[in-house]
Every structure is written in C-alpha cells, then in structure tokens.
Amino acid sequence: MALSSTVLFLAEDEKAPLPVVPHISEVILGLIAFGILVWVLAKFVTPKFEALYAERTAKIEGGIEKAEQAQVEAEAALQQYKAQLAEARAESARIRDDARAEAEQIKEELRAQAQEESARIVAQGQAQLEAQRAQIVAELRAELGRQAVELASRVVGESLEDEARRRGTVDRFLAELDSVSATVKS
C-alpha cells in the first residue's frame, strides 16, 4: 500500500519538479559561486602556492648546491690534508735520514778522537818507556862504570880514584860494549 500511494502522489503532481534535477536558479547561483571561488583561488591562493613552491624549490636547489659545494670543499680539504700528510711523512723521513747521517758523523768523529787518544797514549807510553830505558841505561852505565873501575883497580893494582881517568876508562869500556852489542844485533 505504501508503494501504490507514492505512485499516485507522483502521478498527480506531474507538474512538480523532479528532486534529482536541480532548479535552474540553483545551477546559475552554483556556477556564479564556483566562478567566484575559482577567481579567488586563481587571484590569491594560487600565486601564494606558486611562490611557496618556488621558494621551496629554490631552497632545495640551494641546499643541493650548498651540499655539492660543501662536498667539493671537503674533497679539497681532504686533498690538502693528504698533501700535508705526505709532506709531513717526507719531512720526518728527511729528519730521520739527517739524524742517521749526523749519528754516523758523530760516531766517526768519536772513533777518530778515540784513535787519536789511543795514538797519543801509545806515544806517551813509548816516550815514557824510552825515558825509563834511558834512565835505566844511565843507571846501569853508572853502576857498570863503578864496578868496572873497582875491578880495574883490583886488576891493575893501582887506584883509579882520579875522576878524569876513571871517566875516560869508563867511557872507553862502554864504547867497546856498545860496539860489541851493535855487531851482535846485526
């Protein structure tokens, strides 16, 4: 029954507008409002969106450029660091080589000084030995001279107290001994 009454209601009111189809005044008013909305969006909102979009694009591109520039600077700093590191290594190698050369030079100087000191000590020792030898030879000659005079006095039977005679006799005796020892050595 409800369905038949609705069909009767619609059949009676055929002149009434359909609920699905809007009124022409609503369509015109909707078009005007839509036009005003499009105009407001185009006039005020879209330029702000475009400006904001352009600003963000510029910031992003600037950020990318800054990042690329920072990367280039970092790469340059890395190259500079590597160059300084290589220079420092070369400098340390040079210093090490200089130190080795200096150590060798000092070692050679010390060796030469030690050899000079050794030669000086040996020469001084030899000089001392020569002096002691000369002293011993002089003492032995004097002793030998005394004993020779004493022996000669006993053999000759006269006193050889006279200094000049004794000295002559001793010198002659020692000269004979030197000549005999020289012939024995050769």
MDAnalysis code that builds the backbone (N, CA, C; Angstrom):
import MDAnalysis as mda
import numpy as np

u = mda.Universe.empty(558, n_residues=186, atom_resindex=np.repeat(np.arange(186), 3), trajectory=True)
u.add_TopologyAttr("name", ["N", "CA", "C"] * 186)
u.add_TopologyAttr("resid", np.arange(1, 187))
u.add_TopologyAttr("resname", ["MET", "ALA", "LEU", "SER", "SER", "THR", "VAL", "LEU", "PHE", "LEU", "ALA", "GLU", "ASP", "GLU", "LYS", "ALA", "PRO", "LEU", "PRO", "VAL", "VAL", "PRO", "HIS", "ILE", "SER", "GLU", "VAL", "ILE", "LEU", "GLY", "LEU", "ILE", "ALA", "PHE", "GLY", "ILE", "LEU", "VAL", "TRP", "VAL", "LEU", "ALA", "LYS", "PHE", "VAL", "THR", "PRO", "LYS", "PHE", "GLU", "ALA", "LEU", "TYR", "ALA", "GLU", "ARG", "THR", "ALA", "LYS", "ILE", "GLU", "GLY", "GLY", "ILE", "GLU", "LYS", "ALA", "GLU", "GLN", "ALA", "GLN", "VAL", "GLU", "ALA", "GLU", "ALA", "ALA", "LEU", "GLN", "GLN", "TYR", "LYS", "ALA", "GLN", "LEU", "ALA", "GLU", "ALA", "ARG", "ALA", "GLU", "SER", "ALA", "ARG", "ILE", "ARG", "ASP", "ASP", "ALA", "ARG", "ALA", "GLU", "ALA", "GLU", "GLN", "ILE", "LYS", "GLU", "GLU", "LEU", "ARG", "ALA", "GLN", "ALA", "GLN", "GLU", "GLU", "SER", "ALA", "ARG", "ILE", "VAL", "ALA", "GLN", "GLY", "GLN", "ALA", "GLN", "LEU", "GLU", "ALA", "GLN", "ARG", "ALA", "GLN", "ILE", "VAL", "ALA", "GLU", "LEU", "ARG", "ALA", "GLU", "LEU", "GLY", "ARG", "GLN", "ALA", "VAL", "GLU", "LEU", "ALA", "SER", "ARG", "VAL", "VAL", "GLY", "GLU", "SER", "LEU", "GLU", "ASP", "GLU", "ALA", "ARG", "ARG", "ARG", "GLY", "THR", "VAL", "ASP", "ARG", "PHE", "LEU", "ALA", "GLU", "LEU", "ASP", "SER", "VAL", "SER", "ALA", "THR", "VAL", "LYS", "SER"])
u.atoms.positions = np.array([
    [0.793, -1.165, 0.000],
    [0.000, 0.000, 0.000],
    [0.849, 1.247, 0.000],
    [1.853, 1.215, 0.576],
    [2.656, 2.423, 0.597],
    [3.212, 2.696, -0.773],
    [3.512, 1.677, -1.489],
    [4.051, 1.871, -2.819],
    [3.002, 2.430, -3.762],
    [1.825, 1.981, -3.705],
    [0.770, 2.477, -4.578],
    [0.419, 3.909, -4.231],
    [0.522, 4.318, -2.987],
    [0.208, 5.704, -2.640],
    [1.309, 6.625, -3.138],
    [2.534, 6.172, -3.163],
    [3.619, 7.021, -3.651],
    [3.483, 7.184, -5.148],
    [3.144, 6.159, -5.840],
    [2.976, 6.248, -7.282],
    [1.809, 7.162, -7.579],
    [0.761, 7.128, -6.828],
    [-0.376, 8.002, -7.033],
    [0.021, 9.449, -6.752],
    [0.863, 9.639, -5.742],
    [1.263, 11.008, -5.386],
    [2.113, 11.589, -6.518],
    [2.994, 10.763, -7.107],
    [3.833, 11.249, -8.186],
    [3.016, 11.446, -9.455],
    [2.055, 10.642, -9.707],
    [1.228, 10.771, -10.895],
    [0.355, 11.976, -10.786],
    [-0.054, 12.393, -9.675],
    [-0.924, 13.542, -9.517],
    [-0.113, 14.825, -9.670],
    [1.115, 14.784, -9.242],
    [1.869, 16.034, -9.233],
    [2.922, 15.984, -10.339],
    [2.479, 15.881, -11.543],
    [3.402, 15.797, -12.661],
    [4.013, 17.157, -12.948],
    [3.465, 18.126, -12.557],
    [3.984, 19.450, -12.813],
    [5.031, 19.827, -11.761],
    [5.152, 19.130, -10.781],
    [6.146, 19.427, -9.740],
    [7.541, 19.047, -10.260],
    [8.561, 19.795, -9.852],
    [9.931, 19.491, -10.346],
    [10.414, 18.176, -9.752],
    [11.327, 17.587, -10.496],
    [11.887, 16.313, -10.059],
    [12.958, 16.585, -8.992],
    [13.066, 15.751, -7.975],
    [14.031, 16.024, -6.902],
    [15.481, 15.817, -7.343],
    [15.712, 15.063, -8.371],
    [17.065, 14.785, -8.818],
    [17.572, 15.950, -9.670],
    [16.790, 16.564, -10.416],
    [17.178, 17.660, -11.291],
    [17.052, 18.953, -10.496],
    [18.210, 19.735, -10.416],
    [18.165, 20.976, -9.633],
    [17.410, 22.057, -10.389],
    [17.035, 23.081, -9.661],
    [16.357, 24.224, -10.280],
    [17.383, 25.028, -11.046],
    [16.968, 25.695, -12.062],
    [17.847, 26.498, -12.907],
    [18.502, 27.618, -12.096],
    [17.779, 28.216, -11.157],
    [18.335, 29.291, -10.326],
    [19.472, 28.757, -9.442],
    [19.328, 27.540, -8.967],
    [20.385, 26.930, -8.161],
    [21.626, 26.656, -9.004],
    [21.385, 26.228, -10.252],
    [22.505, 25.944, -11.143],
    [23.256, 27.235, -11.433],
    [22.549, 28.335, -11.718],
    [23.179, 29.628, -12.029],
    [23.933, 30.134, -10.795],
    [23.262, 30.086, -9.639],
    [23.899, 30.523, -8.399],
    [25.130, 29.660, -8.100],
    [25.073, 28.389, -8.330],
    [26.214, 27.479, -8.115],
    [27.358, 27.806, -9.065],
    [26.997, 28.111, -10.344],
    [28.040, 28.459, -11.313],
    [28.727, 29.771, -10.940],
    [27.929, 30.770, -10.513],
    [28.494, 32.071, -10.093],
    [29.392, 31.864, -8.876],
    [28.928, 31.100, -7.893],
    [29.730, 30.846, -6.700],
    [31.006, 30.079, -7.070],
    [30.884, 29.115, -7.975],
    [32.067, 28.363, -8.410],
    [33.044, 29.278, -9.146],
    [32.517, 30.151, -9.978],
    [33.350, 31.119, -10.711],
    [34.091, 32.049, -9.748],
    [33.342, 32.538, -8.728],
    [33.983, 33.419, -7.724],
    [35.058, 32.626, -6.973],
    [34.773, 31.412, -6.627],
    [35.745, 30.574, -5.926],
    [36.983, 30.333, -6.786],
    [36.777, 30.045, -8.074],
    [37.905, 29.833, -8.983],
    [38.700, 31.128, -9.106],
    [37.987, 32.271, -9.223],
    [38.684, 33.564, -9.344],
    [39.493, 33.869, -8.070],
    [38.917, 33.647, -6.894],
    [39.620, 33.892, -5.625],
    [40.846, 32.951, -5.530],
    [40.641, 31.693, -5.880],
    [41.771, 30.757, -5.850],
    [42.855, 31.189, -6.834],
    [42.468, 31.574, -8.058],
    [43.443, 31.979, -9.069],
    [44.123, 33.292, -8.690],
    [43.393, 34.204, -8.087],
    [43.916, 35.536, -7.772],
    [44.783, 35.521, -6.508],
    [44.371, 34.844, -5.466],
    [45.055, 34.957, -4.169],
    [45.786, 33.681, -3.740],
    [45.158, 32.559, -3.869],
    [45.710, 31.333, -3.305],
    [46.795, 30.738, -4.219],
    [46.510, 30.619, -5.504],
    [47.451, 30.001, -6.429],
    [48.784, 30.763, -6.474],
    [48.801, 32.116, -6.541],
    [50.107, 32.799, -6.535],
    [50.908, 32.520, -5.249],
    [50.210, 32.437, -4.117],
    [50.907, 32.137, -2.870],
    [51.464, 30.715, -2.902],
    [50.685, 29.764, -3.413],
    [51.168, 28.407, -3.562],
    [52.365, 28.362, -4.519],
    [52.273, 29.099, -5.624],
    [53.361, 29.134, -6.595],
    [54.624, 29.746, -5.973],
    [54.424, 30.847, -5.237],
    [55.568, 31.494, -4.586],
    [56.191, 30.549, -3.553],
    [55.350, 29.905, -2.770],
    [55.837, 28.944, -1.774],
    [56.546, 27.781, -2.458],
    [55.990, 27.300, -3.545],
    [56.605, 26.219, -4.306],
    [57.958, 26.654, -4.873],
    [57.992, 27.852, -5.436],
    [59.250, 28.370, -5.993],
    [60.290, 28.556, -4.887],
    [59.835, 29.057, -3.733],
    [60.751, 29.258, -2.604],
    [61.312, 27.926, -2.117],
    [60.451, 26.946, -1.974],
    [60.908, 25.631, -1.517],
    [61.821, 24.986, -2.552],
    [61.509, 25.153, -3.813],
    [62.357, 24.625, -4.887],
    [63.735, 25.286, -4.832],
    [63.719, 26.621, -4.644],
    [64.996, 27.346, -4.552],
    [65.789, 26.890, -3.325],
    [65.096, 26.694, -2.211],
    [65.784, 26.228, -1.012],
    [66.370, 24.844, -1.235],
    [65.603, 23.977, -1.841],
    [66.085, 22.617, -2.089],
    [67.268, 22.648, -3.051],
    [67.123, 23.422, -4.146],
    [68.225, 23.518, -5.099],
    [69.436, 24.187, -4.455],
    [69.184, 25.222, -3.649],
    [70.285, 25.871, -2.923],
    [70.929, 24.917, -1.945],
    [70.104, 24.123, -1.276],
    [70.646, 23.115, -0.360],
    [71.488, 22.093, -1.099],
    [70.996, 21.686, -2.270],
    [71.757, 20.729, -3.077],
    [73.066, 21.371, -3.527],
    [72.995, 22.640, -3.967],
    [74.212, 23.347, -4.393],
    [75.181, 23.510, -3.219],
    [74.613, 23.859, -2.061],
    [75.457, 24.006, -0.877],
    [76.081, 22.668, -0.507],
    [75.286, 21.617, -0.607],
    [75.818, 20.289, -0.300],
    [76.917, 19.903, -1.282],
    [76.686, 20.196, -2.572],
    [77.710, 19.907, -3.571],
    [78.956, 20.751, -3.322],
    [78.744, 22.028, -2.980],
    [79.870, 22.920, -2.697],
    [80.608, 22.436, -1.444],
    [79.844, 22.044, -0.436],
    [80.476, 21.524, 0.782],
    [81.245, 20.242, 0.473],
    [80.705, 19.412, -0.408],
    [81.391, 18.193, -0.782],
    [82.680, 18.517, -1.541],
    [82.624, 19.516, -2.428],
    [83.822, 19.928, -3.161],
    [84.861, 20.482, -2.175],
    [84.402, 21.310, -1.224],
    [85.319, 21.860, -0.220],
    [85.902, 20.749, 0.652],
    [85.062, 19.793, 1.016],
    [85.544, 18.667, 1.817],
    [86.564, 17.857, 1.026],
    [86.315, 17.672, -0.244],
    [87.257, 16.950, -1.097],
    [88.579, 17.713, -1.202],
    [88.470, 19.049, -1.353],
    [89.686, 19.873, -1.409],
    [90.436, 19.813, -0.082],
    [89.697, 19.863, 1.014],
    [90.331, 19.775, 2.336],
    [90.994, 18.412, 2.513],
    [90.344, 17.366, 2.031],
    [90.918, 16.018, 2.105],
    [92.209, 15.939, 1.291],
    [92.188, 16.511, 0.084],
    [93.395, 16.518, -0.746],
    [94.513, 17.311, -0.070],
    [94.147, 18.450, 0.520],
    [95.131, 19.275, 1.224],
    [95.685, 18.501, 2.422],
    [94.805, 17.834, 3.140],
    [95.241, 17.022, 4.290],
    [96.191, 15.926, 3.842],
    [95.836, 15.251, 2.733],
    [96.701, 14.193, 2.216],
    [98.050, 14.759, 1.787],
    [98.032, 15.934, 1.157],
    [99.293, 16.565, 0.743],
    [100.130, 16.937, 1.958],
    [99.487, 17.490, 2.980],
    [100.218, 17.847, 4.195],
    [100.751, 16.599, 4.887],
    [99.963, 15.536, 4.893],
    [100.400, 14.284, 5.489],
    [101.603, 13.722, 4.742],
    [101.541, 13.753, 3.411],
    [102.669, 13.276, 2.609],
    [103.897, 14.150, 2.854],
    [103.681, 15.455, 2.946],
    [104.791, 16.378, 3.224],
    [105.376, 16.107, 4.608],
    [104.507, 15.862, 5.572],
    [104.979, 15.572, 6.932],
    [105.757, 14.258, 6.953],
    [105.280, 13.267, 6.219],
    [105.999, 11.997, 6.145],
    [107.367, 12.188, 5.490],
    [107.389, 12.965, 4.409],
    [108.669, 13.223, 3.736],
    [109.610, 13.981, 4.667],
    [109.069, 14.948, 5.382],
    [109.875, 15.728, 6.338],
    [110.415, 14.830, 7.436],
    [109.571, 13.935, 7.964],
    [110.034, 13.041, 9.027],
    [111.091, 12.074, 8.487],
    [110.930, 11.611, 7.249],
    [111.940, 10.737, 6.651],
    [113.255, 11.492, 6.465],
    [113.159, 12.762, 6.039],
    [114.354, 13.578, 5.862],
    [115.046, 13.808, 7.202],
    [114.255, 14.108, 8.219],
    [114.813, 14.331, 9.560],
    [115.471, 13.055, 10.070],
    [114.811, 11.922, 9.842],
    [115.365, 10.633, 10.270],
    [116.680, 10.350, 9.542],
    [116.704, 10.622, 8.227],
    [117.934, 10.403, 7.466],
    [119.036, 11.353, 7.928],
    [118.664, 12.609, 8.190],
    [119.644, 13.578, 8.699],
    [120.186, 13.120, 10.044],
    [119.299, 12.624, 10.903],
    [119.725, 12.152, 12.222],
    [120.666, 10.954, 12.077],
    [120.357, 10.052, 11.163],
    [121.240, 8.905, 10.938],
    [122.610, 9.367, 10.436],
    [122.588, 10.303, 9.472],
    [123.849, 10.810, 8.937],
    [124.642, 11.515, 10.028],
    [123.943, 12.296, 10.834],
    [124.611, 13.001, 11.928],
    [125.170, 12.004, 12.945],
    [124.404, 10.957, 13.224],
    [124.878, 9.927, 14.156],
    [126.122, 9.241, 13.595],
    [126.123, 8.958, 12.288],
    [127.296, 8.346, 11.667],
    [128.490, 9.292, 11.746],
    [128.236, 10.575, 11.496],
    [129.312, 11.561, 11.562],
    [129.863, 11.646, 12.987],
    [128.974, 11.693, 13.964],
    [129.406, 11.749, 15.366],
    [130.190, 10.490, 15.719],
    [129.695, 9.345, 15.234],
    [130.370, 8.073, 15.503],
    [131.776, 8.084, 14.900],
    [131.890, 8.589, 13.669],
    [133.201, 8.659, 13.028],
    [134.119, 9.637, 13.766],
    [133.547, 10.780, 14.197],
    [134.340, 11.743, 14.949],
    [134.824, 11.133, 16.261],
    [133.925, 10.426, 16.959],
    [134.316, 9.780, 18.211],
    [135.365, 8.699, 17.965],
    [135.207, 7.950, 16.874],
    [136.175, 6.921, 16.530],
    [137.536, 7.572, 16.253],
    [137.527, 8.689, 15.489],
    [138.780, 9.374, 15.186],
    [139.409, 9.933, 16.462],
    [138.567, 10.505, 17.331],
    [139.086, 11.022, 18.599],
    [139.669, 9.894, 19.437],
    [138.982, 8.758, 19.464],
    [139.467, 7.607, 20.233],
    [140.790, 7.114, 19.661],
    [140.895, 7.079, 18.333],
    [142.140, 6.638, 17.715],
    [143.264, 7.636, 18.012],
    [142.929, 8.924, 17.928],
    [143.931, 9.947, 18.250],
    [144.370, 9.814, 19.708],
    [143.408, 9.637, 20.596],
    [143.709, 9.493, 22.019],
    [144.543, 8.238, 22.246],
    [144.173, 7.170, 21.557],
    [144.925, 5.921, 21.672],
    [146.355, 6.121, 21.177],
    [146.488, 6.787, 20.030],
    [147.825, 7.040, 19.489],
    [148.619, 7.932, 20.435],
    [147.974, 8.926, 21.007],
    [148.640, 9.822, 21.948],
    [149.098, 9.041, 23.179],
    [148.198, 8.179, 23.689],
    [148.541, 7.384, 24.874],
    [149.693, 6.432, 24.550],
    [149.648, 5.810, 23.366],
    [150.722, 4.893, 22.961],
    [152.030, 5.664, 22.823],
    [151.948, 6.854, 22.176],
    [153.158, 7.665, 22.007],
    [153.692, 8.098, 23.370],
    [152.788, 8.489, 24.245],
    [153.206, 8.899, 25.586],
    [153.825, 7.718, 26.327],
    [153.231, 6.551, 26.173],
    [153.781, 5.341, 26.794],
    [155.157, 5.014, 26.242],
    [155.287, 5.142, 24.903],
    [156.584, 4.868, 24.298],
    [157.624, 5.885, 24.768],
    [157.191, 7.152, 24.847],
    [158.116, 8.177, 25.326],
    [158.516, 7.880, 26.763],
    [157.536, 7.470, 27.552],
    [157.824, 7.119, 28.950],
    [158.775, 5.921, 29.010],
    [158.506, 4.930, 28.168],
    [159.382, 3.760, 28.122],
    [160.797, 4.160, 27.700],
    [160.891, 5.028, 26.697],
    [162.203, 5.491, 26.249],
    [162.924, 6.236, 27.370],
    [162.140, 7.091, 28.084],
    [162.755, 7.847, 29.191],
    [163.213, 6.888, 30.286],
    [162.367, 5.902, 30.613],
    [162.744, 4.933, 31.634],
    [163.935, 4.092, 31.169],
    [163.916, 3.742, 29.901],
    [165.026, 2.955, 29.333],
    [166.316, 3.756, 29.420],
    [166.195, 5.053, 29.027],
    [167.394, 5.905, 29.077],
    [167.878, 6.042, 30.521],
    [166.929, 6.189, 31.437],
    [167.293, 6.313, 32.847],
    [167.946, 5.027, 33.341],
    [167.361, 3.894, 32.995],
    [167.895, 2.600, 33.407],
    [169.271, 2.393, 32.789],
    [169.406, 2.754, 31.491],
    [170.704, 2.598, 30.827],
    [171.736, 3.475, 31.520],
    [171.335, 4.730, 31.878],
    [172.270, 5.633, 32.551],
    [172.651, 5.066, 33.916],
    [171.658, 4.551, 34.641],
    [171.941, 3.966, 35.955],
    [172.845, 2.741, 35.806],
    [172.526, 1.909, 34.814],
    [173.344, 0.718, 34.580],
    [174.766, 1.088, 34.178],
    [174.897, 2.117, 33.349],
    [176.234, 2.556, 32.943],
    [177.022, 3.048, 34.161],
    [176.303, 3.829, 34.984],
    [176.996, 4.345, 36.163],
    [177.420, 3.187, 37.062],
    [176.511, 2.263, 37.283],
    [176.820, 1.105, 38.136],
    [177.911, 0.253, 37.501],
    [177.749, 0.032, 36.201],
    [178.747, -0.757, 35.486],
    [180.095, -0.046, 35.509],
    [180.038, 1.277, 35.402],
    [181.282, 2.068, 35.446],
    [181.947, 1.930, 36.798],
    [181.193, 1.998, 37.855],
    [181.758, 1.836, 39.206],
    [182.358, 0.455, 39.376],
    [181.610, -0.530, 38.941],
    [182.106, -1.898, 39.098],
    [183.348, -2.128, 38.224],
    [183.324, -1.515, 37.022],
    [184.481, -1.677, 36.123],
    [185.712, -1.007, 36.714],
    [185.530, 0.174, 37.324],
    [186.653, 0.890, 37.933],
    [187.170, 0.070, 39.098],
    [186.253, -0.449, 39.872],
    [186.663, -1.258, 41.021],
    [187.431, -2.490, 40.553],
    [186.892, -3.146, 39.556],
    [187.537, -4.334, 39.031],
    [188.888, -3.991, 38.387],
    [188.894, -2.917, 37.662],
    [190.138, -2.498, 37.007],
    [191.168, -2.110, 38.052],
    [190.725, -1.487, 39.133],
    [191.655, -1.123, 40.214],
    [192.246, -2.381, 40.792],
    [191.488, -3.383, 40.987],
    [191.984, -4.632, 41.547],
    [192.947, -5.296, 40.575],
    [192.592, -5.267, 39.278],
    [193.422, -5.926, 38.278],
    [194.734, -5.139, 38.100],
    [194.638, -3.883, 37.950],
    [195.809, -3.054, 37.678],
    [196.612, -2.897, 38.960],
    [195.999, -2.874, 40.014],
    [196.680, -2.746, 41.279],
    [196.879, -1.304, 41.673],
    [196.409, -0.413, 40.956],
    [196.534, 0.990, 41.351],
    [195.157, 1.574, 41.476],
    [195.086, 2.598, 42.164],
    [193.804, 3.222, 42.434],
    [193.423, 4.094, 41.261],
    [192.245, 3.940, 40.854],
    [191.731, 4.771, 39.757],
    [190.765, 5.797, 40.340],
    [191.236, 6.431, 41.333],
    [190.399, 7.389, 42.028],
    [190.298, 8.677, 41.241],
    [191.253, 8.917, 40.490],
    [191.243, 10.171, 39.752],
    [190.016, 10.177, 38.833],
    [189.259, 11.224, 38.931],
    [187.977, 11.316, 38.227],
    [188.182, 11.330, 36.725],
    [189.086, 12.040, 36.220],
    [189.283, 12.157, 34.782],
    [189.731, 10.822, 34.209],
    [190.543, 10.157, 34.876],
    [190.998, 8.851, 34.403],
    [189.865, 7.861, 34.450],
    [189.202, 7.901, 35.533],
    [188.096, 6.949, 35.691],
    [187.053, 7.174, 34.617],
    [186.697, 8.398, 34.363],
    [185.687, 8.709, 33.370],
    [186.147, 8.254, 31.992],
    [187.372, 8.490, 31.673],
    [187.901, 8.076, 30.372],
    [187.871, 6.581, 30.223],
    [188.241, 5.895, 31.255],
    [188.263, 4.449, 31.232],
    [186.846, 3.906, 31.084],
    [185.929, 4.492, 31.831],
    [184.532, 4.023, 31.775],
    [183.950, 4.303, 30.398],
    [184.218, 5.462, 29.865],
    [183.660, 5.794, 28.547],
    [184.232, 4.868, 27.482],
    [185.505, 4.574, 27.548],
    [186.125, 3.657, 26.607],
    [185.506, 2.273, 26.721],
    [185.311, 1.803, 27.943],
    [184.729, 0.486, 28.178],
    [183.298, 0.425, 27.635],
    [182.539, 1.450, 27.900],
    [181.143, 1.471, 27.425],
    [181.091, 1.565, 25.907],
    [181.978, 2.282, 25.295],
    [182.014, 2.375, 23.835],
    [182.320, 1.019, 23.245],
    [183.226, 0.300, 23.887],
    [183.537, -1.045, 23.416],
    [182.331, -1.960, 23.565],
    [181.590, -1.794, 24.682],
    [180.378, -2.607, 24.871],
    [179.316, -2.278, 23.821],
    [179.165, -1.014, 23.525],
    [178.186, -0.606, 22.506],
    [178.565, -1.169, 21.144],
    [179.815, -1.153, 20.799],
    [180.239, -1.667, 19.513],
    [180.053, -3.182, 19.437],
    [180.314, -3.841, 20.565],
    [180.119, -5.295, 20.593],
    [178.625, -5.607, 20.489],
    [177.781, -4.853, 21.200],
    [176.337, -5.130, 21.138],
    [175.772, -4.773, 19.767],
    [176.326, -3.790, 19.079],
    [175.864, -3.423, 17.729],
    [176.216, -4.508, 16.740],
    [177.392, -5.123, 16.873],
    [177.760, -6.192, 15.963],
    [176.960, -7.451, 16.230],
    [176.562, -7.670, 17.492],
    [175.771, -8.850, 17.845],
    [174.355, -8.689, 17.277],
    [173.812, -7.494, 17.342],
    [172.442, -7.265, 16.846],
    [172.372, -7.396, 15.349],
    [173.370, -6.996, 14.622],
    [173.327, -7.066, 13.177],
    [173.689, -8.419, 12.745],
])
